[in-house]
Amino acid sequence: MRQNPSLGLVDMNNSAPLLAVYRVKGSIRTSALAMLATGLIFTIGIVSRVKLGLQQPSTETALLISVVVLGTAIFALHTFTSTVRLTADSVEKRYLLTIASLAFNEIRGRRQIGASGEESNIRFYVIVPTHRSLPTIKFAEYHEFDDAFYEWFLSLPDLDAKAK
């Protein structure tokens, strides 16, 4: 990123001014690091027990260590690379290896859904494109959104209300 005093932050891959970047909440990123540290401590403990002869090496142990470390590492990477970005003319969702972007004129409307039914505490925000060939952008509310984001999002046509 470079700073342009007349336009604000400008993304090197996009010429539109970058108005806001919303990252995963700090508490979730901290939890991800704690889980990764716990996984690594667990791994060190198992390896130490094998080296000291207190436990026999096994395929199951190696598989368990691999799953724990890989799973927590992927989760930590996801929480530190996941962003929702607003520019002057588009919205974008970035995750570890993917980028989905819609220009404002490509947005048909918005939806809000629960993670597992209406009783869920986690809400997902969905930005629906005008055409099937464009990406549908879906992200959870665990990003640190501000009032400006909610004002923008709620200004989009409510497709859930239209469906009723």
C-alpha positions, -999 to +999 in steps of 0.1 A: +000+000+000+011+035-006-002+067+009-016+093-015-025+125+005-052+136-020-070+102-023-063+084+010-049+049+010-046+034-024-043-003-031-014-011-055-037-036-073-066-013-076-066+024-086-097+033-066-092+049-032-093+024-004-119+038+020-118+011+047-103-023+055-121-045+080-101-073+096-111-102+118-117-091+154-086-090+176-101-114+201-106-140+174-070-135+161-057-139+196-077-171+201-062-184+168-027-177+181-035-194+214-048-224+196-017-226+174+006-223+205-014-250+222-011-273+192+027-267+191+030-274+228+010-305+224+033-316+196+065-308+216+050-329+245+043-359+223+077-358+205+094-354+239+076-385+253+086-405+222+123-394+225+124-402+262+110-437+255+077-430+275+056-435+244+061-456+213+060-438+179+029-446+159+012-437+127-018-425+147+003-401+168+020-387+137-013-382+120-028-366+151+001-342+154-001-333+117-038-326+119-036-305+150-007-284+138-019-280+102-055-272+113-045-246+138-019-230+114-045-227+087-070-212+111-044-187+123-035-178+087-071-174+078-078-150+107-048-128+099-054-126+061-092-123+060-103-088+052-134-070+038-124-039+018-145-009+006-132+013-021-149+043-037-164+020-063-163-016-051-165-041-022-139-069-019-135-100+003-099-113+007-090-146+023-058-166+023-058-176-013-090-159-028-102-125-037-139-118-046-148-083-058-179-065-070-182-030-084-211-012-068-230-012-101-227-051-101-246-054-067-282-065-069-287-064-031-279-079+003-290-108+025-283-117+061-283-154+072-276-173+104-247-198+105-270-227+113-306-215+113-322-184+127-311-192+163-274-188+155-254-160+172-232-156+141-246-137+112-233-139+076-236-110+053-242-118+017-238-094-012-257-107-042-245-098-077-266-086-106-255-116-127-247-153-120-213-150-136-202-126-109-191-137-074-215-137-045-196-122-016-203-138+018-186-129+051-192-133+088-198-106+112-167-114+131-149-087+112-144-053+130-171-034+111-178+002+120-209+024+116-199+035+081-198-001+069-233-009+084-247+023+069-233+013+035-245-023+038-280-014+050-283+010+021-282-019-003-316-033-014-328-059+012-335-091-009-348-109+022-375-084+027-384-085-010-387-123-009-413-121+019 
